[in-house]
Amino acid sequence: MSVTNDIFYAGVNDHQIDLFESQFPVPLGMAYNSYVIMDEKIAVVDTIEAKFTQEWLGSIKKILQGRKPDYLIVQHMEPDHSARIGAFKEEYPDAVVVATAQAFKMIGNYFRGLDLGDKKLTAGNETTLELGRHKLVFYTAPMVHWPEVMMTYDTTDKVLFSADAFGKFGANDVEDPEGWDCEARRYYFGIVGKFGAQVQAVLKKLGALEIRQIASLHGPVLSGDLSHYIGLYDTWSSYRPEKQGVTVAYTSVYGNTGKAARFLAEELENKGCKDVRLFDLSRDDVYEALEYAFMNEKLVLATTTYNNGIFPAMKKFIDLLTERGYKNRKLAIIENGSWGPMAAKVIRTSVEGLQNIEILDTITILSSMSSENEEQLRALAEKLSAE
């Protein structure tokens, strides 16, 4: 597949994977992207996951048509992208590896005994590499989302090779019924979300470039109106909500807290709130719940008191939120306890260090919903849907 007349796709699609990084469900599979820039000198941009070695090397050879690559550009050292550096060097020993200084340290750690000798070129911010017609400029992107990351900009075809940024879950040969946004958002907040300040720094660094296509290491090559994708990355990394919707996340041992959460969700929908998402954190994908918590302006946490704290699935969810710097949102709490409700207190303590979190209301249920609780939930629905 060609990206431009001189740039070719050499990635692979993984349909056997069930959990990306052993934690993220990927029902549509996963893509590991690699690219080849053909010119007077040839550059291969990143390798792929280990189990696809032969498929990847075969694709490279097909693109090269008997020629040999001059450079291997290593933008990111996570093994789903760097695992075949050693195999590449065995196949093409004369190729020069281009990477940041931090990446070369990691190469030494991942590939014990691999001696690159003089076949390496250390890239810094705005270091350039001439291939002939194509001139590449490297932009360091530390902590987006590892410290060694760099991006590569082709000044000729105006293609930005963006490392993991602008990536998404899903194989490239499977049509995503929800388009790019949903799985890119889940990917961003699951993997990159903690590093919003660093993403903002990179967006500013790249802001003056004319970019016609974005070639990430996961997902499709983006083209057309790139302002949509860049705008979403700006929103996500600024921790601004996309919608005024409500995410209701709950855990329920015997069903009573779940009943209250569903009651609230129905009341919100009855009041015309269009963007309402309900998640059972014990059964639903917690990373999808995380995605919607960041997408919507308002979040309701409903959980039982458990061992004088909160139910484990809720604790994990709150930990994911706090790890990623959840802020600029409105929060409501529903707690349940049969004799000593403690969940609300624990939640408040857990989120007290987060920035600009407004707690709208706290509702306490004793074992099961009372008529008073129903009225409280109706009032909460009114408050949440007022805007």
C-alpha positions, -999 to 999 in steps of 0.1 A, spaced: 0 0 0 14 34 -9 10 64 14 25 87 -13 44 80 -45 76 74 -25 63 63 9 50 27 14 32 9 42 49 -22 55 29 -29 87 9 -60 98 -25 -67 112 -29 -89 143 -62 -108 145 -50 -133 172 -45 -108 200 -72 -105 227 -56 -80 251 -33 -53 239 -5 -49 265 -22 -76 285 -50 -53 296 -69 -35 268 -96 -56 250 -92 -53 213 -121 -70 196 -112 -55 162 -76 -67 165 -45 -45 163 -23 -29 137 15 -25 140 27 0 114 60 3 96 68 25 66 94 26 39 106 59 23 121 52 -12 146 78 -25 183 80 -34 187 67 1 161 45 17 147 48 52 126 22 70 105 38 98 101 15 128 98 -23 130 69 -44 143 58 -69 170 81 -100 172 57 -127 160 53 -111 126 90 -111 116 88 -130 84 57 -113 72 72 -79 79 106 -87 63 88 -101 33 69 -68 29 101 -48 32 118 -69 5 88 -66 -19 89 -28 -15 127 -26 -19 127 -46 -52 163 -57 -48 176 -25 -32 189 -23 4 178 2 31 203 29 42 185 38 75 163 23 101 145 51 120 135 40 155 109 64 168 97 44 198 112 15 218 81 -3 230 85 -39 218 54 -38 196 74 -14 174 111 -22 182 111 -60 186 126 -66 152 156 -43 153 179 -72 158 164 -92 129 165 -61 107 202 -57 114 209 -93 107 192 -89 73 207 -55 65 239 -51 85 250 -19 67 219 1 75 224 29 100 200 31 130 187 65 137 173 72 172 175 95 202 202 90 227 177 76 252 165 51 226 200 38 220 203 31 257 171 11 255 183 -7 224 213 -19 245 189 -31 272 165 -49 249 191 -64 226 220 -76 247 251 -81 227 239 -62 197 268 -40 186 258 -12 162 294 0 159 294 31 137 261 22 122 241 46 144 231 82 142 218 101 172 189 124 165 180 154 186 152 179 183 150 193 147 179 171 135 176 166 98 183 137 75 186 140 37 175 111 16 177 128 -18 144 144 -28 131 138 7 143 157 37 134 144 72 132 165 103 131 147 137 111 162 166 117 148 201 85 139 219 95 129 254 68 111 275 44 108 246 43 83 261 79 70 267 110 92 273 129 83 241 101 90 216 106 111 185 84 120 155 96 123 119 84 149 95 89 145 58 92 180 45 87 169 9 54 150 10 44 167 43 38 134 61 42 133 99 53 100 113 38 105 147 50 74 167 21 63 190 4 96 189 -28 96 168 -29 58 171 -60 37 177 -70 2 186 -81 -21 157 -65 -38 127 -63 -17 95 -81 -44 74 -112 -44 96 -138 -16 92 -145 1 125 -182 8 126 -176 38 150 -149 54 128 -116 67 142 -127 87 172 -140 61 196 -111 36 196 -85 64 193 -101 80 224 -100 48 243 -64 43 232 -54 78 242 -69 78 277 -58 43 283 -22 47 273 -12 83 267 -37 101 289 -15 107 319 9 129 297 -14 157 286 11 184 293 37 166 271 12 161 243 4 198 245 41 206 242 45 184 211 13 200 195 29 234 199 62 222 185 45 208 154 20 237 151 38 256 124 42 225 101 21 219 70 9 184 75 -10 165 48 -10 131 63 -4 116 98 12 81 98 9 67 133 23 34 146 -12 21 152 -43 25 130 -49 41 96 -29 68 79 -49 99 85 -56 123 56 -82 149 46 -93 174 72 -66 167 98 -79 195 120 -105 171 133 -79 147 146 -55 174 159 -84 192 175 -94 161 194 -59 156 206 -58 192 217 -91 187 236 -80 154 252 -46 166 262 -61 198 277 -85 177 298 -115 195 284 -147 176 281 -160 170 246 -197 168 256 -219 179 284 -231 143 288 -232 121 319 -212 89 325 -227 67 353 -202 41 365 -213 17 392 -205 -15 411 -231 -36 428 -228 -67 449 -265 -78 451 -280 -55 425 -293 -27 447 -267 -1 438 -270 -11 401 -308 -5 404 -301 30 416 -276 37 388 -301 25 362 -329 45 378 -307 76 375 -297 69 339 -334 65 329 -343 97 347 -315 115 328 -328 102 295 -364 111 303 -352 147 309 -337 148 274 -300 142 283 -288 127 250 -253 116 260 -258 92 289 -235 62 293 -240 35 320 -212 11 330 -211 -19 353 -175 -17 363 -175 -54 373 -185 -66 338 -179 -38 312 -146 -27 298 -132 -4 324 -111 14 297 -143 22 278 -157 36 310 -125 56 314 -129 69 278 -164 81 285 -156 96 318 -131 119 301 -154 125 271 -183 137 292 -184 167 315 -202 149 343 -195 116 361 -216 97 387 -198 71 408 -222 46 425 -207 19 447 -211 -2 478 -191 1 510 -168 -29 510 -144 -39 538 -148 -4 552 -138 11 518 -152 7 483 -157 -22 460 -125 -33 442 -137 -26 407 -146 9 416 -113 14 434 -95 4 402 -116 28 381 -109 57 404 -72 48 404 -72 49 366 -89 84 367 -64 98 393 -34 83 375 -44 102 344 -50 135 361 -88 136 358 -99 172 362 -123 200 350 -153 178 356 -185 176 377 -189 146 400 -218 131 420 -215 102 444 -240 74 453 -230 52 482 -246 21 496 -241 5 529 -262 -17 552 -248 -5 585 -219 19 581 -217 36 547 -181 47 540 -179 47 502 -186 85 498 -159 94 523 -134 71 506 -142 85 471 -139 121 483 -105 114 499 -94 97 466 -103 126 444 -94 155 467 -61 160 450 -76 164 416 -79 198 400 -112 216 394 -135 187 404 -169 200 416 -188 175 437 -225 182 430 -242 158 453 -239 128 475 -267 103 480 -266 76 507 -286 44 502 -291 20 531 -292 -15 516 -319 -7 490 -335 23 475 -362 41 495 -388 64 482 -367 92 496 -337 79 476 -359 80 444 -367 116 450 -330 124 456 -321 106 424 -347 126 404 -333 158 419 -298 147 409 -310 140 374 -325 175 373 -293 190 384 -271 170 359 -294 177 330 -299 213 337 -271 224 314 
